[in-house]
């Protein structure tokens, strides 16, 4: 069996692992750069070359157990994929696991958020993203990557961070007090605290890797200039994990570039860092 970061199989069994990783290699609706379906494989390859001791938290979080679930391979339609993800997330939530999802494109988050909302009625969703993703539908589907957070905007407390690209049609769905654009945060030294204060107790995090600046994360379908950097993003996430109950998260939109391993490694490191925060802060 393949294990996350090559950890010993005794830490990778479903029965004993606290964390579950559900891969969803779906890239059916992306409209510019393709390749997000290759995210899980690239991230798993990179993770096998990653040190498993986290200096910041003085921990080896893999000892809590990380189980890689069978991938969600449904791709007959965006709607069918979203339903399959929702069902799979629900299955592991009902088993008491800390559930995480790895894309694929951002539309995979729709089903995951719906599953978490069914368990946590007061759910806040923290979106880290270059794009607002609030279209009601796009290209005939509400399960398009451009619509990834529309449902959440109407059914959860959605807080958006790093946004720097959107269509005017999305403006009516914005909640201004919960919007932290990349432009606004440059002028606010307390922006991380303001983000945390906008969240409720139970938080689901959805991270589109294009939230990062292309100088450190070029491997995305639509890289946008002016993004976040590594340390400031970790500062925010650490605050969220310390002060809120993070119930789960997803990471999406890594489109690997052949021969360029840094972004793949960064994605693996970020995933492991979030688990370290969850279990060791």
Backbone bond lengths (Angstrom), bond angles and torsions (degrees), N, CA, C in turn:
res aa  C-N    CA-C-N  psi(-1)  N-CA   C-N-CA  omega(-1)  CA-C   N-CA-C  phi
1 X - - - 1.464 - - 1.525 110.22 -
2 X 1.341 116.29 146.33 1.457 119.75 175.22 1.519 108.06 -85.35
3 X 1.322 115.63 134.63 1.453 120.62 178.99 1.521 109.18 -117.35
4 X 1.327 117.36 155.83 1.452 120.46 179.11 1.522 109.73 -66.96
5 X 1.325 115.99 126.79 1.467 123.57 178.74 1.522 112.71 61.13
6 X 1.323 116.39 18.72 1.457 119.79 179.27 1.515 114.60 70.31
7 X 1.328 117.29 22.64 1.470 119.72 -178.72 1.523 110.36 -65.89
8 X 1.312 115.38 156.32 1.462 121.12 179.77 1.526 109.73 -57.60
9 X 1.310 116.19 143.08 1.466 121.24 -175.65 1.525 112.52 -58.81
10 X 1.326 118.26 -25.33 1.467 119.14 -179.41 1.525 111.25 -67.27
11 X 1.339 117.51 -19.36 1.465 121.09 177.13 1.533 111.86 -96.69
12 X 1.320 117.07 2.67 1.464 120.88 -171.62 1.522 113.10 -120.39
13 X 1.328 116.85 15.00 1.463 120.79 -178.92 1.522 110.59 -87.94
14 X 1.316 116.75 138.37 1.462 120.39 179.38 1.520 111.79 -57.16
15 X 1.303 117.08 -39.63 1.456 120.73 -174.26 1.519 113.33 -62.88
16 X 1.345 116.53 -32.09 1.459 119.24 -174.40 1.529 114.23 -111.91
17 X 1.333 118.79 -13.23 1.462 121.23 -176.41 1.521 110.95 -74.78
18 X 1.333 116.17 136.42 1.465 121.26 174.76 1.524 111.92 -79.15
19 X 1.343 116.63 -31.06 1.467 121.27 -177.14 1.525 110.31 -110.17
20 X 1.320 115.27 139.69 1.466 122.20 175.99 1.518 108.79 -119.37
21 X 1.312 116.56 133.58 1.459 123.56 177.60 1.523 107.94 -112.66
22 X 1.332 116.70 117.31 1.468 121.58 179.55 1.527 108.96 -104.84
23 X 1.333 118.61 111.77 1.462 120.54 177.53 1.534 110.54 -82.00
24 X 1.334 116.27 135.83 1.470 121.10 177.20 1.530 107.80 -131.46
25 X 1.333 118.02 85.59 1.465 121.28 -175.55 1.524 111.90 -79.98
26 X 1.339 115.56 63.83 1.469 121.81 -176.23 1.520 109.68 -108.40
27 X 1.338 115.91 133.42 1.462 120.94 179.83 1.526 108.84 -144.28
28 X 1.325 115.21 47.69 1.457 119.83 -171.49 1.505 115.91 -86.20
29 X 1.359 118.59 -19.37 1.463 119.01 -175.16 1.520 114.19 -121.02
30 X 1.322 118.49 0.07 1.472 119.42 -179.02 1.530 109.31 -61.66
31 X 1.338 115.82 146.52 1.457 120.45 -169.09 1.523 114.37 -117.20
32 X 1.322 118.18 -2.85 1.471 119.88 178.65 1.515 107.95 -128.46
33 X 1.319 118.49 -102.57 1.456 119.87 179.95 1.523 111.62 -75.83
34 X 1.295 117.03 128.89 1.468 122.48 177.27 1.529 110.32 -93.63
35 X 1.314 116.11 168.97 1.454 121.14 174.06 1.513 115.00 123.67
36 X 1.354 117.83 -2.59 1.463 119.46 -179.15 1.516 112.49 -64.75
37 X 1.319 117.55 -20.17 1.461 119.97 176.82 1.526 111.78 -66.40
38 X 1.311 116.66 -16.75 1.475 121.01 179.82 1.526 111.87 -90.86
39 X 1.335 117.72 2.76 1.459 120.71 -176.47 1.521 113.59 -59.86
40 X 1.336 119.74 -50.79 1.465 117.69 -176.18 1.519 113.16 -57.91
41 X 1.317 117.04 -46.26 1.462 120.38 -177.39 1.525 111.11 -62.51
42 X 1.342 116.46 -44.10 1.465 120.01 -179.50 1.519 111.09 -65.08
43 X 1.325 116.23 -40.46 1.452 119.86 -179.05 1.524 111.06 -68.70
44 X 1.314 116.82 -40.46 1.469 119.97 178.68 1.527 110.91 -64.46
45 X 1.330 116.62 -41.02 1.467 119.94 177.80 1.523 110.69 -60.97
46 X 1.333 116.77 -44.50 1.461 120.48 -179.02 1.522 111.14 -66.34
47 X 1.323 116.56 -40.03 1.465 120.46 -177.07 1.515 112.19 -61.22
48 X 1.310 116.95 -28.50 1.463 120.42 -179.64 1.531 112.09 -70.55
49 X 1.323 116.75 -7.97 1.462 121.18 176.20 1.529 111.83 -114.11
50 X 1.315 116.32 21.78 1.459 122.81 -175.74 1.521 109.99 -107.51
51 X 1.325 116.79 138.36 1.458 120.53 174.44 1.531 109.51 -67.51
52 X 1.315 117.05 140.32 1.458 120.80 -173.87 1.520 113.87 -98.12
53 X 1.331 116.63 -1.49 1.462 120.50 172.97 1.517 108.04 -93.99
54 X 1.339 117.37 124.77 1.454 121.83 178.73 1.522 109.55 -97.11
55 X 1.328 116.17 114.75 1.458 121.71 -175.69 1.523 111.37 -61.47
56 X 1.319 116.16 -45.65 1.463 120.93 -172.77 1.520 112.59 -60.56
57 X 1.328 117.77 -41.34 1.466 121.35 -177.77 1.529 112.52 -101.79
58 X 1.341 116.39 1.45 1.466 121.19 -179.31 1.529 110.63 50.01
59 X 1.337 115.05 52.94 1.464 119.28 -173.12 1.525 111.69 -145.28
60 X 1.314 114.31 162.44 1.470 123.38 169.26 1.520 106.14 -124.18
61 X 1.312 116.01 85.35 1.461 120.42 -168.73 1.527 112.62 -66.41
62 X 1.321 117.98 -20.36 1.465 119.23 179.47 1.526 111.91 -58.67
63 X 1.336 116.52 -21.83 1.457 120.19 179.90 1.523 112.15 -68.66
64 X 1.332 117.56 -14.89 1.466 121.13 172.59 1.528 110.98 -75.04
65 X 1.318 115.55 -16.81 1.462 121.39 179.86 1.515 112.21 96.18
66 X 1.330 116.35 126.65 1.463 122.72 176.25 1.529 107.57 -129.66
67 X 1.310 116.61 112.53 1.464 122.33 -179.42 1.518 109.91 -102.40
68 X 1.329 117.25 123.36 1.458 121.54 173.84 1.520 107.96 -86.32
69 X 1.315 116.42 111.25 1.460 121.49 -179.82 1.531 109.96 -73.92
70 X 1.330 117.43 161.41 1.467 119.36 172.37 1.524 110.15 -57.88
71 X 1.320 116.38 139.80 1.457 119.25 -177.01 1.529 111.56 -66.18
72 X 1.321 115.64 149.72 1.461 121.79 172.43 1.520 106.84 -84.91
73 X 1.314 116.33 110.16 1.464 120.71 -172.97 1.523 112.99 -105.25
74 X 1.326 117.74 1.87 1.462 121.39 179.85 1.531 110.25 -59.70
75 X 1.336 116.81 123.11 1.458 119.50 -179.99 1.528 112.24 -143.42
76 X 1.335 116.47 20.86 1.459 119.20 -178.65 1.520 112.12 -68.37
77 X 1.324 117.08 -27.70 1.453 122.53 174.80 1.519 108.09 -162.08
78 X 1.337 117.73 159.17 1.467 118.65 176.56 1.524 112.17 -59.62
79 X 1.317 116.81 -38.45 1.461 121.10 -179.14 1.526 111.34 -65.24
80 X 1.338 116.37 -42.49 1.459 120.14 178.44 1.518 111.48 -64.75
81 X 1.341 116.49 -38.20 1.461 119.89 177.18 1.523 110.99 -62.67
82 X 1.329 116.75 -47.79 1.468 120.27 -179.01 1.526 111.38 -59.96
83 X 1.313 116.48 -41.03 1.470 120.16 178.59 1.518 110.98 -65.45
84 X 1.327 117.03 -40.24 1.468 120.58 179.27 1.529 110.67 -64.30
85 X 1.330 117.35 -41.28 1.460 120.29 177.61 1.523 110.40 -63.93
86 X 1.319 116.82 -44.71 1.465 120.34 179.39 1.528 111.09 -57.71
87 X 1.318 116.27 -44.76 1.467 120.33 -179.64 1.521 111.63 -64.50
88 X 1.323 116.40 -40.25 1.467 120.20 -178.24 1.528 110.68 -69.02
89 X 1.315 116.81 -42.57 1.468 119.69 178.00 1.519 110.24 -63.22
90 X 1.329 116.59 -44.49 1.461 120.13 177.82 1.523 111.85 -56.75
91 X 1.313 116.42 -39.69 1.469 120.54 -178.06 1.520 111.53 -58.95
92 X 1.326 116.30 -44.22 1.467 118.95 -177.85 1.527 112.40 -81.98
93 X 1.332 117.63 -29.22 1.464 118.97 172.81 1.523 110.20 -61.67
94 X 1.314 116.02 -39.77 1.470 120.31 -179.98 1.524 112.28 -68.25
95 X 1.326 116.69 -16.40 1.463 121.09 176.05 1.529 111.73 -93.95
96 X 1.327 116.88 3.96 1.463 120.90 176.76 1.514 114.89 79.11
97 X 1.324 117.82 21.19 1.458 121.46 -178.46 1.530 111.07 -87.91
98 X 1.333 116.21 156.82 1.460 121.68 168.01 1.520 105.51 -86.18
99 X 1.333 116.21 109.65 1.463 121.27 -168.39 1.520 111.11 -99.42
100 X 1.330 115.12 131.86 1.459 122.37 177.01 1.527 108.45 -128.68
101 X 1.330 115.56 150.91 1.463 121.73 -177.81 1.516 108.65 -127.70
102 X 1.332 116.13 137.85 1.459 122.50 177.68 1.520 108.73 -120.74
103 X 1.358 116.20 123.72 1.460 120.47 177.87 1.508 111.94 -77.13
104 X 1.300 118.74 -168.28 1.441 128.44 -5.01 1.534 117.36 73.79
105 X 1.331 109.88 170.81 1.445 121.44 179.49 1.525 110.12 -77.58
106 X 1.352 115.77 173.30 1.455 119.50 -170.28 1.525 113.43 -70.47
107 X 1.322 118.83 -18.71 1.461 119.82 179.56 1.526 112.28 -61.21
108 X 1.324 118.00 -20.17 1.472 119.54 -179.94 1.526 110.93 -65.83
109 X 1.341 116.74 -20.39 1.466 119.89 -179.29 1.516 112.48 -71.84
110 X 1.323 118.01 -22.13 1.466 120.65 -176.10 1.520 110.83 -59.50
111 X 1.321 116.41 -51.00 1.459 120.17 179.97 1.514 112.30 -65.24
112 X 1.324 116.66 -37.17 1.459 120.44 179.86 1.524 110.94 -65.19
113 X 1.328 117.21 -46.13 1.462 120.81 180.00 1.524 110.60 -61.95
114 X 1.320 117.37 -40.70 1.465 120.14 178.70 1.527 111.08 -61.49
115 X 1.325 116.75 -39.04 1.470 120.11 178.87 1.529 110.39 -65.01
116 X 1.314 117.10 -45.41 1.467 119.72 -179.68 1.526 111.55 -66.88
117 X 1.323 116.98 -35.52 1.464 120.27 178.08 1.528 111.05 -64.15
118 X 1.337 117.13 -33.93 1.462 119.71 179.22 1.525 111.89 -68.60
119 X 1.333 116.12 -21.85 1.465 120.45 179.51 1.531 111.52 -96.07
120 X 1.329 116.67 -33.58 1.468 121.52 -177.21 1.525 108.61 -121.64
121 X 1.319 116.31 99.63 1.462 120.51 -174.69 1.528 111.94 -64.33
122 X 1.338 117.23 -30.59 1.463 121.59 -176.96 1.532 112.08 -96.03
123 X 1.309 117.64 32.79 1.459 122.29 -170.45 1.531 112.91 -67.14
124 X 1.334 115.41 133.53 1.466 122.88 165.24 1.521 107.63 -102.86
125 X 1.322 115.91 141.27 1.461 121.73 175.99 1.523 108.25 -115.74
126 X 1.328 115.96 121.78 1.458 122.30 175.96 1.523 107.89 -99.49
127 X 1.326 115.48 113.49 1.461 122.05 -178.98 1.515 109.83 -103.84
128 X 1.329 116.81 119.55 1.460 122.39 171.54 1.516 106.98 -105.19
129 X 1.340 117.34 117.74 1.456 119.24 -166.38 1.521 109.67 -167.20
130 X 1.316 116.54 149.58 1.461 120.45 171.01 1.518 111.74 -79.08
131 X 1.327 116.66 -25.23 1.464 122.54 -173.87 1.527 110.27 -117.90
132 X 1.321 115.85 145.88 1.464 118.83 -176.08 1.530 112.98 -74.10
133 X 1.336 118.77 -28.50 1.471 122.84 174.18 1.524 112.45 55.57
134 X 1.348 116.68 43.83 1.463 120.57 -174.67 1.526 113.89 -112.67
135 X 1.311 118.18 11.11 1.466 118.65 177.89 1.536 110.08 -61.77
136 X 1.341 117.46 138.71 1.473 119.34 176.13 1.524 111.99 -63.10
137 X 1.328 116.42 -36.65 1.461 121.97 173.12 1.520 108.53 -157.76
138 X 1.316 114.97 160.71 1.461 120.17 179.76 1.518 107.30 -150.59
139 X 1.305 115.69 132.96 1.467 122.19 -177.51 1.530 111.22 51.83
140 X 1.342 114.95 39.77 1.451 120.84 173.15 1.506 116.66 82.44
141 X 1.334 117.74 8.46 1.468 120.06 -177.40 1.519 110.91 -138.54
142 X 1.333 115.72 138.90 1.464 121.35 172.45 1.526 111.23 -83.68
143 X 1.315 116.78 -3.58 1.467 121.75 178.83 1.523 111.11 -105.92
144 X 1.317 116.60 25.99 1.457 122.18 176.01 1.527 110.19 -80.14
145 X 1.310 116.76 156.01 1.472 119.95 179.68 1.523 111.70 -60.87
146 X 1.336 117.93 -27.05 1.463 122.01 178.63 1.528 112.35 -76.13
147 X 1.316 117.05 -6.68 1.469 122.89 -179.04 1.526 111.77 -114.67
148 X 1.317 116.85 14.15 1.466 121.27 -166.44 1.517 114.01 -58.39
149 X 1.336 118.24 -29.46 1.467 120.63 -176.60 1.521 113.01 -114.27
150 X 1.323 118.00 8.21 1.467 119.23 -179.86 1.524 111.42 -62.82
151 X 1.327 117.11 -48.28 1.465 120.48 -179.99 1.522 110.17 -60.48
152 X 1.311 116.44 -42.31 1.466 120.46 179.91 1.522 111.15 -63.64
153 X 1.333 117.76 -35.08 1.465 120.90 -178.99 1.521 111.46 -64.72
154 X 1.327 117.14 -25.19 1.463 121.49 -177.51 1.519 112.83 -99.44
155 X 1.317 117.54 -15.47 1.462 120.11 -171.62 1.525 114.64 -125.97
156 X 1.321 117.76 -5.42 1.467 121.96 178.51 1.528 108.92 -137.16
157 X 1.317 115.38 174.03 1.461 121.05 170.28 1.522 107.37 -86.30
158 X 1.324 116.20 95.81 1.464 121.83 -175.41 1.519 110.15 -90.96
159 X 1.346 115.64 126.25 1.464 122.48 176.42 1.527 107.22 -119.16
160 X 1.341 116.63 123.57 1.461 121.86 -172.14 1.530 110.42 -112.43
161 X 1.334 115.91 130.67 1.459 121.76 -174.87 1.528 109.92 -130.41
162 X 1.332 115.93 135.21 1.460 121.50 174.96 1.507 114.55 89.18
163 X 1.336 117.44 2.20 1.461 121.72 -176.58 1.523 110.20 -61.65
164 X 1.331 115.46 133.12 1.452 120.24 176.87 1.526 112.05 -148.42
165 X 1.338 116.06 14.24 1.463 120.10 177.74 1.524 108.85 -154.78
166 X 1.330 116.28 131.34 1.460 120.23 178.77 1.526 109.32 -163.67
167 X 1.317 116.28 165.25 1.453 123.07 173.46 1.520 108.91 -97.89
168 X 1.326 116.81 148.83 1.459 120.45 -178.15 1.524 112.20 -58.86
169 X 1.336 117.17 -28.43 1.463 121.11 -179.67 1.522 112.33 -62.75
170 X 1.336 117.08 -18.62 1.460 121.03 -177.96 1.528 113.38 -85.87
171 X 1.328 117.48 -13.90 1.470 120.95 -173.84 1.533 113.94 -56.51
172 X 1.333 119.95 -39.87 1.468 118.55 -179.31 1.529 113.92 -62.97
173 X 1.299 117.22 -17.25 1.464 120.67 -176.64 1.534 112.40 -97.83
174 X 1.324 116.48 -1.05 1.460 120.83 177.37 1.519 110.71 -78.00
175 X 1.302 116.02 144.40 1.459 121.90 170.49 1.519 105.83 -111.21
176 X 1.320 115.77 102.21 1.458 121.35 -168.64 1.528 113.22 -54.52
177 X 1.341 116.89 -39.92 1.464 119.12 -177.26 1.526 112.68 -70.83
178 X 1.334 116.57 -13.91 1.468 121.17 178.74 1.524 112.37 -109.61
179 X 1.319 116.84 15.00 1.459 121.76 -177.98 1.521 109.96 -108.82
180 X 1.331 115.75 121.29 1.461 121.76 179.50 1.529 107.61 -122.21
181 X 1.325 115.46 85.91 1.460 119.66 -178.41 1.526 110.01 -70.13
182 X 1.310 115.62 163.52 1.461 119.58 178.20 1.524 110.79 -65.06
183 X 1.322 116.58 -24.34 1.459 120.77 178.74 1.529 110.52 -75.53
184 X 1.331 116.47 -43.32 1.458 120.95 -176.85 1.524 112.07 -68.21
185 X 1.324 116.98 -38.82 1.464 118.22 -174.57 1.526 112.23 -71.54
186 X 1.335 116.83 -20.13 1.469 119.34 175.85 1.522 111.27 -66.04
187 X 1.314 116.75 -23.05 1.465 121.79 -175.83 1.521 112.54 -104.30
188 X 1.335 117.09 8.58 1.458 120.96 -175.21 1.520 109.71 -133.92
189 X 1.309 117.70 102.31 1.466 119.74 -176.30 1.524 112.27 -70.03
190 X 1.321 117.53 -14.08 1.460 121.34 -179.46 1.532 112.16 -105.38
191 X 1.334 116.80 22.88 1.455 118.93 -171.82 1.518 113.29 -63.33
192 X 1.339 117.52 -35.72 1.470 118.16 179.08 1.523 111.48 -61.36
193 X 1.320 117.48 -44.08 1.464 121.22 177.72 1.519 111.21 -63.17
194 X 1.324 116.98 -38.76 1.459 120.48 179.05 1.528 111.07 -65.01
195 X 1.319 116.44 -38.55 1.470 120.00 176.33 1.525 110.03 -61.43
196 X 1.325 117.03 -50.01 1.463 121.14 -178.29 1.529 110.61 -59.40
197 X 1.320 117.16 -39.82 1.458 121.09 -178.97 1.528 112.52 -69.58
198 X 1.323 117.25 -17.31 1.463 121.35 178.13 1.524 112.33 -83.57
199 X 1.313 116.56 -11.70 1.458 121.57 -176.53 1.520 111.62 -93.02
200 X 1.329 115.80 149.64 1.455 120.79 171.22 1.516 110.46 -82.24
201 X 1.324 116.31 -167.35 1.460 120.60 -175.20 1.529 112.08 -69.86
202 X 1.320 118.37 -49.05 1.461 121.97 -176.40 1.518 110.07 -95.48
203 X 1.338 116.26 121.97 1.460 121.00 -171.13 1.526 110.73 -125.77
204 X 1.326 115.20 131.55 1.459 122.56 169.08 1.524 106.95 -108.40
205 X 1.329 117.25 133.38 1.460 121.99 -177.60 1.522 109.86 -108.98
206 X 1.324 116.37 129.26 1.461 120.82 174.11 1.525 108.42 -120.17
207 X 1.315 116.54 120.73 1.468 122.27 -174.34 1.519 110.35 -116.27
208 X 1.324 114.97 109.93 1.455 120.58 167.25 1.524 105.94 -86.76
209 X 1.303 117.41 120.94 1.460 120.33 -173.59 1.523 113.77 -64.04
210 X 1.348 117.19 -11.48 1.459 117.22 174.89 1.525 112.16 -75.76
211 X 1.343 117.51 -0.01 1.472 119.19 170.28 1.517 110.77 -62.67
212 X 1.332 116.57 -28.37 1.463 120.52 179.10 1.530 110.72 -77.32
213 X 1.315 115.07 153.68 1.455 119.74 177.63 1.530 109.99 -65.01
214 X 1.325 118.15 141.35 1.466 120.44 179.95 1.521 113.95 -59.13
215 X 1.330 117.70 -18.21 1.464 119.49 177.93 1.519 111.49 -64.82
216 X 1.335 117.83 -25.74 1.458 120.79 177.31 1.525 112.47 -115.74
217 X 1.342 117.52 -15.63 1.461 120.50 178.82 1.533 109.35 -138.63
218 X 1.343 116.33 75.19 1.467 119.65 178.62 1.526 113.37 -78.92
219 X 1.322 116.97 -15.97 1.467 120.87 -171.68 1.520 112.24 -87.68
220 X 1.334 115.68 65.41 1.459 121.70 175.56 1.517 108.66 -135.46
221 X 1.323 115.35 163.09 1.458 119.43 -176.74 1.516 113.40 -66.00
222 X 1.343 116.52 -36.85 1.467 120.99 -179.41 1.521 109.45 -137.24
223 X 1.319 118.10 80.33 1.472 120.27 -179.61 1.524 110.98 -68.76
224 X 1.318 116.28 131.53 1.461 122.30 -179.22 1.532 109.54 -115.98
225 X 1.318 119.09 131.28 1.465 120.75 177.67 1.525 111.01 -65.76
226 X 1.345 115.00 156.64 1.457 120.19 174.72 1.511 114.64 87.05
227 X 1.324 117.19 26.25 1.452 120.05 -175.41 1.515 114.77 -87.32
228 X 1.337 114.41 -178.70 1.457 121.36 179.82 1.526 110.66 -75.35
229 X 1.326 115.42 158.17 1.453 121.87 174.86 1.524 110.00 -106.65
230 X 1.309 116.53 172.98 1.469 122.50 -170.30 1.525 112.50 -62.98
231 X 1.326 118.10 -55.25 1.461 120.67 -171.61 1.525 112.80 -66.51
232 X 1.329 117.20 -41.29 1.456 118.76 -179.51 1.534 111.05 -67.17
233 X 1.316 116.19 -31.03 1.460 119.78 177.56 1.523 110.75 -71.24
234 X 1.329 116.57 -42.93 1.461 119.10 176.64 1.525 111.46 -64.09
235 X 1.324 117.59 -36.40 1.468 120.23 176.96 1.522 110.24 -57.40
236 X 1.323 116.44 -45.02 1.467 120.53 178.49 1.519 111.05 -63.98
237 X 1.313 116.95 -50.24 1.464 120.44 -175.48 1.530 111.20 -63.52
238 X 1.310 116.66 -39.00 1.463 119.57 178.18 1.528 110.81 -61.75
239 X 1.324 116.81 -41.59 1.460 120.71 177.86 1.530 110.94 -62.26
240 X 1.321 116.00 -41.94 1.469 120.10 -179.68 1.523 110.51 -63.06
241 X 1.324 116.93 -46.67 1.461 119.78 -178.94 1.523 112.15 -66.06
242 X 1.326 117.35 -33.18 1.461 120.41 -179.25 1.526 112.19 -73.92
243 X 1.319 116.59 -35.49 1.462 120.17 -170.79 1.521 114.45 -103.37
244 X 1.319 117.86 -14.94 1.458 121.63 -177.26 1.520 110.39 -125.08
245 X 1.325 115.83 170.29 1.453 121.69 174.30 1.520 108.32 -97.63
246 X 1.327 116.10 94.75 1.465 120.36 178.38 1.529 107.95 -76.21
247 X 1.335 116.20 116.94 1.464 120.75 -172.32 1.516 112.82 -94.22
248 X 1.326 117.38 -15.05 1.452 121.51 179.32 1.514 109.58 172.82
249 X 1.329 116.46 172.90 1.461 119.54 177.78 1.513 110.75 -159.08
250 X 1.328 114.73 161.76 1.459 120.70 169.83 1.512 109.62 -130.42
251 X 1.327 115.23 157.44 1.468 123.60 173.28 1.515 107.38 -132.51
252 X 1.342 115.79 133.31 1.460 119.52 -173.29 1.529 111.36 -141.42
253 X 1.337 113.94 170.12 1.469 124.39 166.36 1.527 115.32 74.72
254 X 1.333 118.87 21.54 1.461 119.22 167.25 1.524 107.71 -77.66
255 X 1.314 116.81 118.91 1.465 122.08 176.22 1.524 106.83 -114.21
256 X 1.317 117.97 92.09 1.468 121.55 -170.65 1.530 113.03 -56.85
257 X 1.324 114.63 142.04 1.461 122.16 175.42 1.521 107.49 -107.23
258 X 1.312 116.86 124.03 1.469 121.01 -176.40 1.531 110.59 -56.63
259 X 1.332 115.39 129.34 1.453 121.19 177.82 1.512 114.50 85.73
260 X 1.348 117.87 -5.45 1.465 121.83 179.84 1.526 108.10 -114.04
261 X 1.325 116.75 97.73 1.457 120.71 -170.23 1.529 113.93 -93.21
262 X 1.340 117.28 -17.00 1.456 119.87 -176.96 1.522 114.23 -54.83
263 X 1.331 119.59 -48.80 1.466 120.10 179.86 1.526 113.03 -63.53
264 X 1.333 118.12 -35.80 1.465 121.03 178.26 1.532 109.56 -63.80
265 X 1.325 114.77 -43.82 1.467 120.31 179.92 1.533 110.00 -65.66
266 X 1.328 116.49 -39.55 1.457 120.74 178.98 1.525 110.80 -61.36
267 X 1.324 117.60 -41.78 1.456 121.19 178.38 1.522 110.87 -62.95
268 X 1.330 116.84 -44.46 1.462 120.54 178.73 1.521 111.16 -63.09
269 X 1.328 115.99 -42.54 1.464 121.40 179.45 1.527 111.03 -63.52
270 X 1.328 116.90 -41.43 1.460 120.62 179.60 1.524 110.70 -64.73
271 X 1.316 116.25 -43.26 1.461 119.21 178.05 1.535 110.75 -58.49
272 X 1.307 116.27 -48.40 1.474 120.78 -178.59 1.526 110.98 -65.94
273 X 1.339 116.47 -36.55 1.455 120.87 178.45 1.530 110.69 -62.92
274 X 1.318 117.43 -41.52 1.466 120.04 179.75 1.528 111.42 -64.60
275 X 1.324 117.29 -38.80 1.468 119.37 174.53 1.531 110.98 -64.44
276 X 1.325 116.14 -38.62 1.469 119.80 178.60 1.519 110.16 -62.61
277 X 1.317 117.59 -40.96 1.460 120.95 176.51 1.527 111.32 -64.59
278 X 1.316 116.25 -42.95 1.465 119.94 -177.32 1.511 112.21 -61.29
279 X 1.307 117.58 -44.45 1.455 120.75 -170.57 1.528 114.06 -100.09
280 X 1.340 117.71 -7.04 1.475 118.03 -172.71 1.523 115.01 -134.37
281 X 1.328 118.65 14.37 1.457 119.78 173.60 1.526 110.34 -100.81
